[in-house]
Amino acid sequence: MALYRALELGYEIDVLVTMIPQRRDSWMFHFPNIHLTNLFAKAVEIPLVKAGTVGIKETELQDLKNLLATLDVEGVVYGAISSRYQKERIDKICRELNLKSIAPLWHEDSIRLLKEIIDLNFEVIIVGVFAYGFDQSWLGRKINSSTLKSLVELNRKYQISLVGEGGEYETLVLDALFFKKKIQVLQAKRVWENHSGYLLVEKAKLVEKAEKTY
């Protein structure tokens, strides 16, 4: 969604940046199905650079800074919504590298943001759940109006972040307006342990879209 907003605002996106954490409990970076960023980059036709990180708190930020320092870019777009932890650290890296920090979703209302994703027909599935109130039935579930109602109920009961920004859940985007092709999941398995888990996509491919929408 942050990438979509940046494109709508007229930013030229030269490169996608992905950090590959070696541990599931990274403080900053996405873990479930991070191997699919290669496919994502091909789907949106934007070059991808990536680097590994041990995923240790604060140390992983230096890994990100080291990667960003090698790029010929003027700014960094990222998807922080209300997480001061994330925004303050990206802001600090950008100041140190003299880059513009661009957070197009910052302080957006969570419900309105999810409704916009649904209204724009983004195809998004939940691929990881890591908070009380979720169960295995959530894995593979699409973000739609029914899912939004369920998330609102979980927020009421357990105060989870509606957009999963506290690590409560993780998602995978299969299609969006700016995708040139869409991602199709061919094979996946559930990995479940101690009341949390994720959907591991073992096989996926790009498929043609019915029509060009962006």
C-alpha positions as CSV (number, residue, x, y, z in Angstrom):
1,M,0.0,0.0,0.0
2,A,2.9,2.4,0.8
3,L,4.3,1.6,-2.7
4,Y,1.0,2.3,-4.3
5,R,0.7,5.6,-2.5
6,A,4.2,6.6,-3.5
7,L,3.5,5.8,-7.1
8,E,0.2,7.8,-7.0
9,L,2.1,10.8,-5.5
10,G,4.4,10.7,-8.5
11,Y,7.6,9.3,-6.9
12,E,9.9,7.4,-9.3
13,I,10.6,4.0,-7.6
14,D,14.0,2.9,-8.9
15,V,14.5,-0.1,-6.6
16,L,12.9,-2.3,-4.0
17,V,14.9,-3.1,-0.9
18,T,14.4,-6.3,1.1
19,M,16.1,-7.5,4.3
20,I,16.2,-11.2,4.9
21,P,16.1,-12.0,8.6
22,Q,17.6,-15.2,9.8
23,R,15.2,-15.4,12.7
24,R,11.4,-15.3,12.8
25,D,11.1,-12.8,15.6
26,S,12.9,-9.9,13.8
27,W,11.9,-6.6,15.4
28,M,11.8,-4.7,12.1
29,F,11.5,-7.0,9.2
30,H,8.9,-9.4,7.7
31,F,9.7,-13.1,7.9
32,P,6.9,-15.3,6.5
33,N,7.5,-16.0,2.7
34,I,10.2,-13.3,2.4
35,H,11.6,-15.6,-0.4
36,L,8.7,-14.4,-2.6
37,T,10.1,-10.9,-2.9
38,N,11.8,-12.0,-6.0
39,L,8.4,-12.9,-7.5
40,F,6.9,-9.6,-6.2
41,A,9.7,-7.6,-7.9
42,K,9.0,-9.4,-11.2
43,A,5.2,-8.8,-10.8
44,V,5.7,-5.1,-10.4
45,E,8.6,-4.8,-12.8
46,I,10.9,-2.9,-10.3
47,P,14.5,-4.1,-9.6
48,L,15.1,-5.7,-6.3
49,V,18.2,-5.6,-4.0
50,K,18.3,-7.6,-0.8
51,A,20.7,-8.4,2.1
52,G,20.7,-10.8,5.0
53,T,20.4,-9.8,8.6
54,V,20.7,-11.8,11.8
55,G,17.5,-10.1,12.9
56,I,18.8,-9.0,16.3
57,K,17.3,-5.8,17.8
58,E,19.1,-2.7,16.6
59,T,21.9,-4.6,14.9
60,E,19.5,-5.4,12.1
61,L,19.1,-1.7,11.5
62,Q,22.8,-1.3,10.8
63,D,22.4,-4.0,8.2
64,L,19.7,-2.0,6.5
65,K,21.8,1.2,6.7
66,N,24.7,-0.6,5.1
67,L,22.5,-1.8,2.2
68,L,20.9,1.6,1.6
69,A,24.3,3.3,1.6
70,T,25.2,1.4,-1.6
71,L,22.2,2.7,-3.5
72,D,21.9,5.7,-5.7
73,V,18.6,7.0,-4.4
74,E,17.2,10.2,-2.9
75,G,14.7,8.7,-0.4
76,V,13.2,5.7,1.2
77,V,9.5,4.7,1.1
78,Y,8.2,2.5,3.9
79,G,4.9,1.5,5.4
80,A,4.9,2.7,9.0
81,I,1.3,3.6,10.1
82,S,1.6,4.2,13.9
83,S,4.7,2.4,14.9
84,R,7.1,5.0,16.4
85,Y,9.7,2.2,16.8
86,Q,9.8,1.7,13.1
87,K,9.5,5.3,12.0
88,E,12.1,6.7,14.4
89,R,14.7,4.2,13.3
90,I,14.1,4.7,9.6
91,D,14.1,8.4,10.1
92,K,17.5,8.2,11.9
93,I,19.0,6.1,9.1
94,C,17.7,8.5,6.5
95,R,19.2,11.5,8.3
96,E,22.6,9.8,8.6
97,L,22.6,8.9,4.9
98,N,21.0,12.3,3.8
99,L,18.0,10.6,2.4
100,K,14.3,11.7,2.4
101,S,12.1,9.6,4.7
102,I,8.8,9.0,3.1
103,A,6.0,7.3,5.1
104,P,2.8,7.8,3.0
105,L,0.6,5.8,5.5
106,W,1.8,7.6,8.6
107,H,-1.1,8.2,11.1
108,E,-3.7,6.8,8.7
109,D,-6.8,5.4,10.4
110,S,-6.5,1.6,10.4
111,I,-10.1,0.8,9.5
112,R,-10.1,3.3,6.6
113,L,-6.8,2.0,5.3
114,L,-8.1,-1.6,5.3
115,K,-11.3,-0.5,3.6
116,E,-9.3,1.3,0.9
117,I,-7.2,-1.9,0.3
118,I,-10.5,-3.8,-0.1
119,D,-12.1,-1.1,-2.3
120,L,-9.1,-1.0,-4.6
121,N,-9.4,-4.8,-5.0
122,F,-5.9,-5.6,-3.7
123,E,-5.6,-9.4,-3.3
124,V,-4.0,-9.9,0.1
125,I,-3.9,-13.0,2.2
126,I,-2.9,-13.5,5.8
127,V,0.2,-15.8,6.0
128,G,1.2,-15.5,9.6
129,V,-0.7,-15.1,13.0
130,F,1.2,-14.5,16.2
131,A,-1.3,-13.2,18.8
132,Y,-4.0,-14.4,21.1
133,G,-7.3,-14.8,19.4
134,F,-6.0,-16.1,16.1
135,D,-6.1,-19.7,15.1
136,Q,-5.1,-21.8,12.1
137,S,-8.2,-20.9,10.2
138,W,-6.8,-17.4,9.6
139,L,-3.9,-18.7,7.5
140,G,-4.6,-18.1,3.8
141,R,-7.6,-15.9,4.6
142,K,-8.2,-13.0,2.3
143,I,-8.4,-9.4,3.5
144,N,-12.1,-8.6,2.7
145,S,-15.1,-7.1,4.4
146,S,-15.7,-10.2,6.4
147,T,-12.1,-10.4,7.6
148,L,-12.2,-6.7,8.5
149,K,-15.2,-7.3,10.7
150,S,-13.4,-10.2,12.4
151,L,-10.3,-8.1,13.0
152,V,-12.4,-5.3,14.5
153,E,-13.8,-7.9,16.9
154,L,-10.3,-9.2,17.9
155,N,-9.2,-5.6,18.4
156,R,-12.2,-5.1,20.7
157,K,-11.5,-8.3,22.7
158,Y,-7.7,-8.4,22.8
159,Q,-6.5,-4.9,21.6
160,I,-4.6,-6.3,18.6
161,S,-3.4,-3.9,15.9
162,L,-6.0,-3.9,13.1
163,V,-3.2,-3.7,10.6
164,G,-0.9,-6.2,12.4
165,E,1.7,-3.5,13.0
166,G,2.6,-5.0,16.4
167,G,3.5,-8.3,14.7
168,E,0.0,-9.8,15.4
169,Y,-0.3,-11.0,11.8
170,E,1.6,-10.9,8.5
171,T,0.3,-10.7,4.9
172,L,1.2,-11.5,1.4
173,V,0.0,-9.3,-1.5
174,L,-0.8,-11.4,-4.6
175,D,-2.2,-8.6,-6.8
176,A,-2.7,-4.8,-6.8
177,L,-3.5,-2.1,-9.2
178,F,0.1,-1.5,-10.2
179,F,1.1,-5.2,-10.6
180,K,1.9,-6.0,-14.2
181,K,1.2,-9.7,-13.4
182,K,-0.3,-11.4,-10.4
183,I,1.1,-14.0,-8.1
184,Q,-0.6,-17.3,-7.9
185,V,0.1,-19.7,-5.0
186,L,0.4,-23.3,-6.3
187,Q,1.5,-25.1,-3.1
188,A,1.6,-24.1,0.6
189,K,1.7,-25.8,4.0
190,R,0.8,-24.6,7.4
191,V,3.5,-24.4,10.1
192,W,1.8,-24.3,13.5
193,E,3.4,-24.4,17.0
194,N,2.4,-23.0,20.4
195,H,-0.8,-21.3,19.3
196,S,0.9,-19.4,16.4
197,G,2.2,-20.1,13.0
198,Y,2.5,-19.3,9.3
199,L,1.6,-20.4,5.8
200,L,4.7,-21.4,4.0
201,V,4.3,-20.9,0.2
202,E,6.4,-23.7,-1.4
203,K,5.4,-23.0,-5.0
204,A,4.1,-19.9,-6.7
205,K,4.2,-18.4,-10.2
206,L,3.3,-15.2,-12.1
207,V,0.2,-15.3,-14.2
208,E,-1.2,-12.8,-16.7
209,K,-3.9,-10.3,-15.5
210,A,-7.2,-10.0,-17.3
211,E,-6.5,-6.4,-18.2
212,K,-3.9,-3.8,-17.5
213,T,-5.2,-1.6,-14.7
214,Y,-2.4,0.8,-14.0
